[in-house]
Amino acid sequence: MTLSDLDKPAELTLWPGYRPAQVADARSFPTLREALAAAAQAIDAEKAKPWIITEAGDILAPGWIRANTAGYRLQ
């Protein structure tokens, strides 16, 4: 993944972190940067388990998202 990937579309799927998941919330974002910001916010506010699929097909797991968004302003 490169810095230019931050400005490409991405798909975010949020799985509830507080109970067994029945339904996930999936959303498309115009940029990976926005998807990462939404994922980080969901981790903090909802204890959700976010997964992101980038336009290039990379899959970003919850651990990767946590490690790469902690203390970093994406927008």
PDB file of N, CA, C and O in Angstrom:
ATOM      1  N   MET A   1       0.839  -1.159   0.000  1.00  0.00           N
ATOM      2  CA  MET A   1       0.000   0.000   0.000  1.00  0.00           C
ATOM      3  C   MET A   1       0.896   1.238   0.000  1.00  0.00           C
ATOM      4  O   MET A   1       1.942   1.260   0.649  1.00  0.00           O
ATOM      5  N   THR A   2       0.471   2.268  -0.737  1.00  0.00           N
ATOM      6  CA  THR A   2       1.229   3.511  -0.823  1.00  0.00           C
ATOM      7  C   THR A   2       0.395   4.671  -0.292  1.00  0.00           C
ATOM      8  O   THR A   2      -0.803   4.519  -0.053  1.00  0.00           O
ATOM      9  N   LEU A   3       1.017   5.815  -0.110  1.00  0.00           N
ATOM     10  CA  LEU A   3       0.289   6.993   0.351  1.00  0.00           C
ATOM     11  C   LEU A   3      -0.829   7.392  -0.602  1.00  0.00           C
ATOM     12  O   LEU A   3      -1.856   7.911  -0.164  1.00  0.00           O
ATOM     13  N   SER A   4      -0.646   7.158  -1.894  1.00  0.00           N
ATOM     14  CA  SER A   4      -1.693   7.519  -2.859  1.00  0.00           C
ATOM     15  C   SER A   4      -2.949   6.668  -2.664  1.00  0.00           C
ATOM     16  O   SER A   4      -4.038   7.073  -3.070  1.00  0.00           O
ATOM     17  N   ASP A   5      -2.806   5.486  -2.041  1.00  0.00           N
ATOM     18  CA  ASP A   5      -3.982   4.651  -1.773  1.00  0.00           C
ATOM     19  C   ASP A   5      -4.933   5.310  -0.786  1.00  0.00           C
ATOM     20  O   ASP A   5      -6.120   4.986  -0.767  1.00  0.00           O
ATOM     21  N   LEU A   6      -4.434   6.230   0.034  1.00  0.00           N
ATOM     22  CA  LEU A   6      -5.293   6.922   0.992  1.00  0.00           C
ATOM     23  C   LEU A   6      -6.360   7.764   0.311  1.00  0.00           C
ATOM     24  O   LEU A   6      -7.380   8.081   0.922  1.00  0.00           O
ATOM     25  N   ASP A   7      -6.141   8.128  -0.941  1.00  0.00           N
ATOM     26  CA  ASP A   7      -7.090   8.970  -1.660  1.00  0.00           C
ATOM     27  C   ASP A   7      -7.953   8.183  -2.644  1.00  0.00           C
ATOM     28  O   ASP A   7      -8.638   8.771  -3.481  1.00  0.00           O
ATOM     29  N   LYS A   8      -7.921   6.860  -2.543  1.00  0.00           N
ATOM     30  CA  LYS A   8      -8.736   5.995  -3.411  1.00  0.00           C
ATOM     31  C   LYS A   8      -9.898   5.416  -2.615  1.00  0.00           C
ATOM     32  O   LYS A   8      -9.827   5.348  -1.388  1.00  0.00           O
ATOM     33  N   PRO A   9     -10.975   4.994  -3.294  1.00  0.00           N
ATOM     34  CA  PRO A   9     -12.151   4.458  -2.603  1.00  0.00           C
ATOM     35  C   PRO A   9     -11.842   3.221  -1.760  1.00  0.00           C
ATOM     36  O   PRO A   9     -10.894   2.480  -2.023  1.00  0.00           O
ATOM     37  N   ALA A  10     -12.681   3.026  -0.733  1.00  0.00           N
ATOM     38  CA  ALA A  10     -12.540   1.863   0.153  1.00  0.00           C
ATOM     39  C   ALA A  10     -13.913   1.489   0.695  1.00  0.00           C
ATOM     40  O   ALA A  10     -14.820   2.320   0.758  1.00  0.00           O
ATOM     41  N   GLU A  11     -14.048   0.241   1.078  1.00  0.00           N
ATOM     42  CA  GLU A  11     -15.281  -0.298   1.657  1.00  0.00           C
ATOM     43  C   GLU A  11     -15.008  -0.660   3.112  1.00  0.00           C
ATOM     44  O   GLU A  11     -14.072  -1.404   3.404  1.00  0.00           O
ATOM     45  N   LEU A  12     -15.824  -0.136   4.022  1.00  0.00           N
ATOM     46  CA  LEU A  12     -15.684  -0.403   5.453  1.00  0.00           C
ATOM     47  C   LEU A  12     -16.841  -1.276   5.905  1.00  0.00           C
ATOM     48  O   LEU A  12     -18.000  -0.975   5.620  1.00  0.00           O
ATOM     49  N   THR A  13     -16.530  -2.356   6.610  1.00  0.00           N
ATOM     50  CA  THR A  13     -17.552  -3.199   7.218  1.00  0.00           C
ATOM     51  C   THR A  13     -17.319  -3.199   8.718  1.00  0.00           C
ATOM     52  O   THR A  13     -16.222  -3.497   9.190  1.00  0.00           O
ATOM     53  N   LEU A  14     -18.375  -2.858   9.468  1.00  0.00           N
ATOM     54  CA  LEU A  14     -18.289  -2.825  10.924  1.00  0.00           C
ATOM     55  C   LEU A  14     -19.087  -3.985  11.510  1.00  0.00           C
ATOM     56  O   LEU A  14     -20.282  -4.132  11.249  1.00  0.00           O
ATOM     57  N   TRP A  15     -18.414  -4.795  12.294  1.00  0.00           N
ATOM     58  CA  TRP A  15     -19.066  -5.883  13.026  1.00  0.00           C
ATOM     59  C   TRP A  15     -19.185  -5.435  14.472  1.00  0.00           C
ATOM     60  O   TRP A  15     -18.223  -4.912  15.035  1.00  0.00           O
ATOM     61  N   PRO A  16     -20.355  -5.632  15.091  1.00  0.00           N
ATOM     62  CA  PRO A  16     -20.505  -5.238  16.496  1.00  0.00           C
ATOM     63  C   PRO A  16     -19.491  -5.954  17.372  1.00  0.00           C
ATOM     64  O   PRO A  16     -19.258  -7.152  17.206  1.00  0.00           O
ATOM     65  N   GLY A  17     -18.897  -5.237  18.293  1.00  0.00           N
ATOM     66  CA  GLY A  17     -17.903  -5.839  19.159  1.00  0.00           C
ATOM     67  C   GLY A  17     -18.453  -6.234  20.514  1.00  0.00           C
ATOM     68  O   GLY A  17     -17.759  -6.890  21.291  1.00  0.00           O
ATOM     69  N   TYR A  18     -19.684  -5.851  20.817  1.00  0.00           N
ATOM     70  CA  TYR A  18     -20.240  -6.060  22.144  1.00  0.00           C
ATOM     71  C   TYR A  18     -21.147  -7.276  22.257  1.00  0.00           C
ATOM     72  O   TYR A  18     -21.560  -7.624  23.363  1.00  0.00           O
ATOM     73  N   ARG A  19     -21.467  -7.933  21.149  1.00  0.00           N
ATOM     74  CA  ARG A  19     -22.328  -9.119  21.182  1.00  0.00           C
ATOM     75  C   ARG A  19     -22.072  -9.932  19.919  1.00  0.00           C
ATOM     76  O   ARG A  19     -21.443  -9.439  18.983  1.00  0.00           O
ATOM     77  N   PRO A  20     -22.551 -11.167  19.885  1.00  0.00           N
ATOM     78  CA  PRO A  20     -22.378 -11.949  18.651  1.00  0.00           C
ATOM     79  C   PRO A  20     -23.018 -11.221  17.464  1.00  0.00           C
ATOM     80  O   PRO A  20     -24.148 -10.741  17.548  1.00  0.00           O
ATOM     81  N   ALA A  21     -22.300 -11.152  16.401  1.00  0.00           N
ATOM     82  CA  ALA A  21     -22.768 -10.392  15.237  1.00  0.00           C
ATOM     83  C   ALA A  21     -23.845 -11.143  14.472  1.00  0.00           C
ATOM     84  O   ALA A  21     -23.679 -12.310  14.115  1.00  0.00           O
ATOM     85  N   GLN A  22     -24.924 -10.469  14.233  1.00  0.00           N
ATOM     86  CA  GLN A  22     -25.980 -10.990  13.376  1.00  0.00           C
ATOM     87  C   GLN A  22     -25.928 -10.303  12.013  1.00  0.00           C
ATOM     88  O   GLN A  22     -26.127 -10.921  10.968  1.00  0.00           O
ATOM     89  N   VAL A  23     -25.653  -9.004  12.068  1.00  0.00           N
ATOM     90  CA  VAL A  23     -25.633  -8.197  10.853  1.00  0.00           C
ATOM     91  C   VAL A  23     -24.469  -7.208  10.939  1.00  0.00           C
ATOM     92  O   VAL A  23     -24.221  -6.602  11.981  1.00  0.00           O
ATOM     93  N   ALA A  24     -23.780  -7.066   9.843  1.00  0.00           N
ATOM     94  CA  ALA A  24     -22.693  -6.089   9.777  1.00  0.00           C
ATOM     95  C   ALA A  24     -23.191  -4.843   9.059  1.00  0.00           C
ATOM     96  O   ALA A  24     -24.124  -4.901   8.257  1.00  0.00           O
ATOM     97  N   ASP A  25     -22.568  -3.741   9.354  1.00  0.00           N
ATOM     98  CA  ASP A  25     -22.868  -2.464   8.704  1.00  0.00           C
ATOM     99  C   ASP A  25     -21.771  -2.191   7.687  1.00  0.00           C
ATOM    100  O   ASP A  25     -20.616  -1.987   8.063  1.00  0.00           O
ATOM    101  N   ALA A  26     -22.115  -2.184   6.410  1.00  0.00           N
ATOM    102  CA  ALA A  26     -21.122  -1.942   5.354  1.00  0.00           C
ATOM    103  C   ALA A  26     -21.380  -0.582   4.716  1.00  0.00           C
ATOM    104  O   ALA A  26     -22.519  -0.213   4.427  1.00  0.00           O
ATOM    105  N   ARG A  27     -20.292   0.151   4.505  1.00  0.00           N
ATOM    106  CA  ARG A  27     -20.383   1.476   3.884  1.00  0.00           C
ATOM    107  C   ARG A  27     -19.223   1.683   2.926  1.00  0.00           C
ATOM    108  O   ARG A  27     -18.111   1.206   3.153  1.00  0.00           O
ATOM    109  N   SER A  28     -19.505   2.396   1.861  1.00  0.00           N
ATOM    110  CA  SER A  28     -18.462   2.777   0.904  1.00  0.00           C
ATOM    111  C   SER A  28     -18.009   4.191   1.224  1.00  0.00           C
ATOM    112  O   SER A  28     -18.809   5.036   1.625  1.00  0.00           O
ATOM    113  N   PHE A  29     -16.728   4.437   1.045  1.00  0.00           N
ATOM    114  CA  PHE A  29     -16.156   5.763   1.265  1.00  0.00           C
ATOM    115  C   PHE A  29     -15.396   6.181   0.018  1.00  0.00           C
ATOM    116  O   PHE A  29     -14.800   5.341  -0.656  1.00  0.00           O
ATOM    117  N   PRO A  30     -15.408   7.472  -0.297  1.00  0.00           N
ATOM    118  CA  PRO A  30     -14.684   7.942  -1.482  1.00  0.00           C
ATOM    119  C   PRO A  30     -13.177   7.817  -1.346  1.00  0.00           C
ATOM    120  O   PRO A  30     -12.456   7.757  -2.342  1.00  0.00           O
ATOM    121  N   THR A  31     -12.697   7.777  -0.076  1.00  0.00           N
ATOM    122  CA  THR A  31     -11.250   7.623   0.131  1.00  0.00           C
ATOM    123  C   THR A  31     -10.982   6.662   1.288  1.00  0.00           C
ATOM    124  O   THR A  31     -11.785   6.530   2.211  1.00  0.00           O
ATOM    125  N   LEU A  32      -9.847   6.005   1.210  1.00  0.00           N
ATOM    126  CA  LEU A  32      -9.395   5.136   2.293  1.00  0.00           C
ATOM    127  C   LEU A  32      -9.179   5.958   3.561  1.00  0.00           C
ATOM    128  O   LEU A  32      -9.438   5.480   4.665  1.00  0.00           O
ATOM    129  N   ARG A  33      -8.712   7.173   3.407  1.00  0.00           N
ATOM    130  CA  ARG A  33      -8.484   8.073   4.540  1.00  0.00           C
ATOM    131  C   ARG A  33      -9.773   8.241   5.355  1.00  0.00           C
ATOM    132  O   ARG A  33      -9.741   8.186   6.585  1.00  0.00           O
ATOM    133  N   GLU A  34     -10.898   8.444   4.676  1.00  0.00           N
ATOM    134  CA  GLU A  34     -12.187   8.601   5.359  1.00  0.00           C
ATOM    135  C   GLU A  34     -12.644   7.289   5.994  1.00  0.00           C
ATOM    136  O   GLU A  34     -13.195   7.289   7.096  1.00  0.00           O
ATOM    137  N   ALA A  35     -12.419   6.182   5.307  1.00  0.00           N
ATOM    138  CA  ALA A  35     -12.790   4.878   5.854  1.00  0.00           C
ATOM    139  C   ALA A  35     -11.992   4.579   7.119  1.00  0.00           C
ATOM    140  O   ALA A  35     -12.546   4.063   8.090  1.00  0.00           O
ATOM    141  N   LEU A  36     -10.707   4.894   7.120  1.00  0.00           N
ATOM    142  CA  LEU A  36      -9.870   4.682   8.302  1.00  0.00           C
ATOM    143  C   LEU A  36     -10.327   5.553   9.472  1.00  0.00           C
ATOM    144  O   LEU A  36     -10.355   5.096  10.615  1.00  0.00           O
ATOM    145  N   ALA A  37     -10.681   6.789   9.192  1.00  0.00           N
ATOM    146  CA  ALA A  37     -11.155   7.692  10.248  1.00  0.00           C
ATOM    147  C   ALA A  37     -12.454   7.167  10.850  1.00  0.00           C
ATOM    148  O   ALA A  37     -12.624   7.183  12.069  1.00  0.00           O
ATOM    149  N   ALA A  38     -13.372   6.701  10.003  1.00  0.00           N
ATOM    150  CA  ALA A  38     -14.638   6.154  10.486  1.00  0.00           C
ATOM    151  C   ALA A  38     -14.405   4.866  11.277  1.00  0.00           C
ATOM    152  O   ALA A  38     -15.059   4.630  12.292  1.00  0.00           O
ATOM    153  N   ALA A  39     -13.486   4.048  10.817  1.00  0.00           N
ATOM    154  CA  ALA A  39     -13.164   2.803  11.518  1.00  0.00           C
ATOM    155  C   ALA A  39     -12.579   3.094  12.895  1.00  0.00           C
ATOM    156  O   ALA A  39     -12.969   2.462  13.877  1.00  0.00           O
ATOM    157  N   ALA A  40     -11.653   4.037  12.976  1.00  0.00           N
ATOM    158  CA  ALA A  40     -11.040   4.395  14.259  1.00  0.00           C
ATOM    159  C   ALA A  40     -12.082   4.938  15.220  1.00  0.00           C
ATOM    160  O   ALA A  40     -12.058   4.622  16.410  1.00  0.00           O
ATOM    161  N   GLN A  41     -12.988   5.746  14.716  1.00  0.00           N
ATOM    162  CA  GLN A  41     -14.051   6.300  15.551  1.00  0.00           C
ATOM    163  C   GLN A  41     -14.970   5.192  16.050  1.00  0.00           C
ATOM    164  O   GLN A  41     -15.375   5.207  17.212  1.00  0.00           O
ATOM    165  N   ALA A  42     -15.303   4.240  15.199  1.00  0.00           N
ATOM    166  CA  ALA A  42     -16.179   3.126  15.586  1.00  0.00           C
ATOM    167  C   ALA A  42     -15.523   2.243  16.643  1.00  0.00           C
ATOM    168  O   ALA A  42     -16.197   1.751  17.548  1.00  0.00           O
ATOM    169  N   ILE A  43     -14.219   2.041  16.532  1.00  0.00           N
ATOM    170  CA  ILE A  43     -13.500   1.258  17.541  1.00  0.00           C
ATOM    171  C   ILE A  43     -13.623   1.945  18.896  1.00  0.00           C
ATOM    172  O   ILE A  43     -13.901   1.295  19.903  1.00  0.00           O
ATOM    173  N   ASP A  44     -13.416   3.251  18.919  1.00  0.00           N
ATOM    174  CA  ASP A  44     -13.448   4.006  20.173  1.00  0.00           C
ATOM    175  C   ASP A  44     -14.862   4.140  20.738  1.00  0.00           C
ATOM    176  O   ASP A  44     -15.072   3.945  21.935  1.00  0.00           O
ATOM    177  N   ALA A  45     -15.820   4.470  19.892  1.00  0.00           N
ATOM    178  CA  ALA A  45     -17.175   4.770  20.357  1.00  0.00           C
ATOM    179  C   ALA A  45     -18.054   3.534  20.531  1.00  0.00           C
ATOM    180  O   ALA A  45     -18.858   3.468  21.460  1.00  0.00           O
ATOM    181  N   GLU A  46     -17.901   2.564  19.645  1.00  0.00           N
ATOM    182  CA  GLU A  46     -18.827   1.428  19.630  1.00  0.00           C
ATOM    183  C   GLU A  46     -18.166   0.104  19.958  1.00  0.00           C
ATOM    184  O   GLU A  46     -18.844  -0.921  20.038  1.00  0.00           O
ATOM    185  N   LYS A  47     -16.853   0.106  20.148  1.00  0.00           N
ATOM    186  CA  LYS A  47     -16.111  -1.140  20.341  1.00  0.00           C
ATOM    187  C   LYS A  47     -16.337  -2.106  19.169  1.00  0.00           C
ATOM    188  O   LYS A  47     -16.337  -3.324  19.346  1.00  0.00           O
ATOM    189  N   ALA A  48     -16.527  -1.550  17.991  1.00  0.00           N
ATOM    190  CA  ALA A  48     -16.781  -2.340  16.789  1.00  0.00           C
ATOM    191  C   ALA A  48     -15.503  -2.992  16.291  1.00  0.00           C
ATOM    192  O   ALA A  48     -14.399  -2.613  16.682  1.00  0.00           O
ATOM    193  N   LYS A  49     -15.673  -3.973  15.424  1.00  0.00           N
ATOM    194  CA  LYS A  49     -14.556  -4.657  14.779  1.00  0.00           C
ATOM    195  C   LYS A  49     -14.605  -4.306  13.287  1.00  0.00           C
ATOM    196  O   LYS A  49     -15.323  -4.951  12.523  1.00  0.00           O
ATOM    197  N   PRO A  50     -13.844  -3.286  12.872  1.00  0.00           N
ATOM    198  CA  PRO A  50     -13.889  -2.840  11.482  1.00  0.00           C
ATOM    199  C   PRO A  50     -12.950  -3.637  10.576  1.00  0.00           C
ATOM    200  O   PRO A  50     -11.851  -4.024  10.975  1.00  0.00           O
ATOM    201  N   TRP A  51     -13.406  -3.865   9.373  1.00  0.00           N
ATOM    202  CA  TRP A  51     -12.592  -4.460   8.306  1.00  0.00           C
ATOM    203  C   TRP A  51     -12.727  -3.537   7.110  1.00  0.00           C
ATOM    204  O   TRP A  51     -13.822  -3.063   6.806  1.00  0.00           O
ATOM    205  N   ILE A  52     -11.612  -3.280   6.427  1.00  0.00           N
ATOM    206  CA  ILE A  52     -11.629  -2.402   5.255  1.00  0.00           C
ATOM    207  C   ILE A  52     -11.064  -3.159   4.063  1.00  0.00           C
ATOM    208  O   ILE A  52     -10.059  -3.862   4.169  1.00  0.00           O
ATOM    209  N   ILE A  53     -11.731  -3.002   2.932  1.00  0.00           N
ATOM    210  CA  ILE A  53     -11.208  -3.521   1.669  1.00  0.00           C
ATOM    211  C   ILE A  53     -10.902  -2.316   0.792  1.00  0.00           C
ATOM    212  O   ILE A  53     -11.780  -1.498   0.518  1.00  0.00           O
ATOM    213  N   THR A  54      -9.655  -2.213   0.355  1.00  0.00           N
ATOM    214  CA  THR A  54      -9.238  -1.085  -0.465  1.00  0.00           C
ATOM    215  C   THR A  54      -9.578  -1.327  -1.933  1.00  0.00           C
ATOM    216  O   THR A  54      -9.924  -2.439  -2.333  1.00  0.00           O
ATOM    217  N   GLU A  55      -9.474  -0.281  -2.712  1.00  0.00           N
ATOM    218  CA  GLU A  55      -9.730  -0.394  -4.152  1.00  0.00           C
ATOM    219  C   GLU A  55      -8.784  -1.412  -4.802  1.00  0.00           C
ATOM    220  O   GLU A  55      -9.156  -2.075  -5.771  1.00  0.00           O
ATOM    221  N   ALA A  56      -7.568  -1.535  -4.273  1.00  0.00           N
ATOM    222  CA  ALA A  56      -6.580  -2.466  -4.813  1.00  0.00           C
ATOM    223  C   ALA A  56      -6.818  -3.903  -4.349  1.00  0.00           C
ATOM    224  O   ALA A  56      -6.143  -4.826  -4.804  1.00  0.00           O
ATOM    225  N   GLY A  57      -7.785  -4.089  -3.435  1.00  0.00           N
ATOM    226  CA  GLY A  57      -8.085  -5.426  -2.955  1.00  0.00           C
ATOM    227  C   GLY A  57      -7.393  -5.810  -1.660  1.00  0.00           C
ATOM    228  O   GLY A  57      -7.515  -6.949  -1.210  1.00  0.00           O
ATOM    229  N   ASP A  58      -6.667  -4.876  -1.053  1.00  0.00           N
ATOM    230  CA  ASP A  58      -6.045  -5.150   0.239  1.00  0.00           C
ATOM    231  C   ASP A  58      -7.131  -5.228   1.307  1.00  0.00           C
ATOM    232  O   ASP A  58      -8.087  -4.453   1.277  1.00  0.00           O
ATOM    233  N   ILE A  59      -6.987  -6.160   2.253  1.00  0.00           N
ATOM    234  CA  ILE A  59      -7.925  -6.300   3.363  1.00  0.00           C
ATOM    235  C   ILE A  59      -7.211  -5.863   4.630  1.00  0.00           C
ATOM    236  O   ILE A  59      -6.183  -6.425   5.008  1.00  0.00           O
ATOM    237  N   LEU A  60      -7.772  -4.852   5.280  1.00  0.00           N
ATOM    238  CA  LEU A  60      -7.184  -4.308   6.504  1.00  0.00           C
ATOM    239  C   LEU A  60      -7.999  -4.805   7.695  1.00  0.00           C
ATOM    240  O   LEU A  60      -9.182  -4.491   7.824  1.00  0.00           O
ATOM    241  N   ALA A  61      -7.361  -5.575   8.552  1.00  0.00           N
ATOM    242  CA  ALA A  61      -8.011  -6.195   9.701  1.00  0.00           C
ATOM    243  C   ALA A  61      -8.090  -5.216  10.873  1.00  0.00           C
ATOM    244  O   ALA A  61      -7.387  -4.206  10.882  1.00  0.00           O
ATOM    245  N   PRO A  62      -8.943  -5.509  11.862  1.00  0.00           N
ATOM    246  CA  PRO A  62      -9.076  -4.615  13.009  1.00  0.00           C
ATOM    247  C   PRO A  62      -7.754  -4.291  13.703  1.00  0.00           C
ATOM    248  O   PRO A  62      -7.525  -3.140  14.073  1.00  0.00           O
ATOM    249  N   GLY A  63      -6.894  -5.265  13.883  1.00  0.00           N
ATOM    250  CA  GLY A  63      -5.601  -5.018  14.531  1.00  0.00           C
ATOM    251  C   GLY A  63      -4.732  -4.057  13.744  1.00  0.00           C
ATOM    252  O   GLY A  63      -4.076  -3.190  14.321  1.00  0.00           O
ATOM    253  N   TRP A  64      -4.726  -4.206  12.428  1.00  0.00           N
ATOM    254  CA  TRP A  64      -3.952  -3.311  11.562  1.00  0.00           C
ATOM    255  C   TRP A  64      -4.522  -1.901  11.658  1.00  0.00           C
ATOM    256  O   TRP A  64      -3.774  -0.928  11.757  1.00  0.00           O
ATOM    257  N   ILE A  65      -5.835  -1.795  11.629  1.00  0.00           N
ATOM    258  CA  ILE A  65      -6.487  -0.482  11.696  1.00  0.00           C
ATOM    259  C   ILE A  65      -6.155   0.196  13.018  1.00  0.00           C
ATOM    260  O   ILE A  65      -5.799   1.374  13.035  1.00  0.00           O
ATOM    261  N   ARG A  66      -6.268  -0.534  14.129  1.00  0.00           N
ATOM    262  CA  ARG A  66      -5.939   0.031  15.447  1.00  0.00           C
ATOM    263  C   ARG A  66      -4.489   0.514  15.486  1.00  0.00           C
ATOM    264  O   ARG A  66      -4.205   1.629  15.925  1.00  0.00           O
ATOM    265  N   ALA A  67      -3.590  -0.333  15.024  1.00  0.00           N
ATOM    266  CA  ALA A  67      -2.158  -0.008  15.083  1.00  0.00           C
ATOM    267  C   ALA A  67      -1.789   1.182  14.213  1.00  0.00           C
ATOM    268  O   ALA A  67      -0.865   1.926  14.543  1.00  0.00           O
ATOM    269  N   ASN A  68      -2.489   1.369  13.118  1.00  0.00           N
ATOM    270  CA  ASN A  68      -2.119   2.414  12.163  1.00  0.00           C
ATOM    271  C   ASN A  68      -2.962   3.673  12.246  1.00  0.00           C
ATOM    272  O   ASN A  68      -2.764   4.607  11.470  1.00  0.00           O
ATOM    273  N   THR A  69      -3.910   3.705  13.191  1.00  0.00           N
ATOM    274  CA  THR A  69      -4.701   4.937  13.352  1.00  0.00           C
ATOM    275  C   THR A  69      -4.567   5.503  14.764  1.00  0.00           C
ATOM    276  O   THR A  69      -5.024   6.619  15.013  1.00  0.00           O
ATOM    277  N   ALA A  70      -3.968   4.785  15.675  1.00  0.00           N
ATOM    278  CA  ALA A  70      -3.838   5.252  17.064  1.00  0.00           C
ATOM    279  C   ALA A  70      -3.023   6.544  17.124  1.00  0.00           C
ATOM    280  O   ALA A  70      -1.860   6.580  16.722  1.00  0.00           O
ATOM    281  N   GLY A  71      -3.655   7.599  17.632  1.00  0.00           N
ATOM    282  CA  GLY A  71      -2.950   8.864  17.811  1.00  0.00           C
ATOM    283  C   GLY A  71      -2.606   9.604  16.526  1.00  0.00           C
ATOM    284  O   GLY A  71      -1.806  10.539  16.552  1.00  0.00           O
ATOM    285  N   TYR A  72      -3.195   9.204  15.406  1.00  0.00           N
ATOM    286  CA  TYR A  72      -2.879   9.823  14.138  1.00  0.00           C
ATOM    287  C   TYR A  72      -4.111  10.459  13.544  1.00  0.00           C
ATOM    288  O   TYR A  72      -5.150   9.810  13.429  1.00  0.00           O
ATOM    289  N   ARG A  73      -4.014  11.703  13.170  1.00  0.00           N
ATOM    290  CA  ARG A  73      -5.145  12.400  12.566  1.00  0.00           C
ATOM    291  C   ARG A  73      -5.160  12.117  11.068  1.00  0.00           C
ATOM    292  O   ARG A  73      -4.214  12.453  10.354  1.00  0.00           O
ATOM    293  N   LEU A  74      -6.248  11.493  10.597  1.00  0.00           N
ATOM    294  CA  LEU A  74      -6.323  11.067   9.201  1.00  0.00           C
ATOM    295  C   LEU A  74      -6.945  12.108   8.289  1.00  0.00           C
ATOM    296  O   LEU A  74      -6.722  12.072   7.079  1.00  0.00           O
ATOM    297  N   GLN A  75      -7.708  13.022   8.831  1.00  0.00           N
ATOM    298  CA  GLN A  75      -8.372  13.993   7.962  1.00  0.00           C
ATOM    299  C   GLN A  75      -7.808  15.371   8.152  1.00  0.00           C
ATOM    300  O   GLN A  75      -8.251  16.315   7.499  1.00  0.00           O
TER     301      GLN A  75
END
